[in-house]
Amino acid sequence: MKLKQFNFKKVKSTNQTSIRLINNSNYEFGIVNSENQSKGKGQYGRKWISYRGNIFISIFYKLDNINLSIGLLTKKNCYLVKKVISKYYKKKINFKFPNDLMINKKKICGILQEKIEKSQKKYLIVGIGLNLIKNPNISNYPTTNLFEITNQKINKKKFEKELKIVFENFLSKYYKTN
């Protein structure tokens, strides 16, 4: 299963751009990435702080032929992102319910899922914000970034490609064609 790639220099939010693409096109599977986002979304209506050089990606796919609950999809999506991070960081990566990835009790990645419907078809948008080179300083909520914990510069394009591949493999396994 191939995801249609959409690359942008700047968007308000990759999830919002995904919603627009779903509503204004016939694409059922895609990946939206951007170098910048000005109004990144976090859980519960919070803002995702988007520093240039970090990863801002949304993957969207039609749910109609995937026989997994949203709860299980949330776990699978977090696991897929964790799988890519673990190529660079070999120690323990924890989940913080419902959708954060933590290293040494510090947030490195947030995953925001949104479900929408178009023409009686359901879609899931999986927004991924990963602190690759810089993390925000949030009082009472420790954060980190991959550069800080690995002490190595990670190729952003390579990381994004690896995310695309793990999601394509996942969809190929779980998406049932009629």
Sequence and secondary structure as in RCSB ss.txt:
>XXXX:A:sequence
MKLKQFNFKKVKSTNQTSIRLINNSNYEFGIVNSENQSKGKGQYGRKWISYRGNIFISIFYKLDNINLSIGLLTK
KNCYLVKKVISKYYKKKINFKFPNDLMINKKKICGILQEKIEKSQKKYLIVGIGLNLIKNPNISNYPTTNLFEIT
NQKINKKKFEKELKIVFENFLSKYYKTN
>XXXX:A:secstr
   EEEEEEEES HHHHHHHHHHHS  SEEEEEEEEESS B GGG B    TTSEEEEEEEE TTB   HHHHHH
HHHHHHHHHHTTT  S  EEETTTEEEETTEEEEEEEEEEEEETTEEEEEEEEEE SS    BTTB B  HHHHH
 S   HHHHHHHHHHHHHHHHHHHB   
